[in-house]
Amino acid sequence: MSVSEHKNAAPVSIGCMIITVSDTRDETTDKSGQLIRTYVQDAGYTVQQYVIVKDEEGPIAKAIEKGVEDSTVQAVLLNGGTGIAKRDVTYEVVESLLDKELPGFGEIFRMLSYTEDIGSAAILSRAIAGVYKERAIFSMPGSSGAVRLAMSKLIIPEIGHIVRELNK
């Protein structure tokens, strides 16, 4: 089956959970979380859960677990906490949970960030994706530009294909 045939066989509806990792944002100031919501809904998918958690290992892991335990959630979309500051632990939490990593997500995200957006600062990005308990997990930086790039160029174009593969 060709890639286009795989994509054409992808599910029409995908339930998503949005997790914003931030020590300072709330629902009114979470522009990146709202941007993810817009991309999800514009693609015809649904937001089943949305939460903002502190940039701490326990709350991040607990939120991801809550998402993957929900049968209506096929994809967990995280933003924030992916930098290199001491408080940035999203990457470590996601990496420790993944059953299978999709290294191409981070690699291509950094390449696109370098060429289209932020130049050499792209080396600071620790975007990561993979599979955990048969759910797609995507973790991207928390800036609106990074979310826009990840959602428009990588996640929305492939999420249906990924969910289809996970449901085989």
CORBELDA-V606525 format. One record per helix or strand of 3 or more residues. SS is the DSSP state (h for helix, s for strand). FROM is the first residue (numbers start at 0). TO is the last residue. If there is no record, write none. Layout:
ss:SS from:FROM to:TO
ss:SS from:FROM to:TO
This chain:
ss:h from:2 to:7
ss:s from:14 to:20
ss:h from:30 to:41
ss:s from:45 to:52
ss:h from:56 to:68
ss:s from:74 to:78
ss:h from:89 to:96
ss:h from:102 to:123
ss:s from:127 to:131
ss:s from:134 to:139
ss:h from:143 to:165
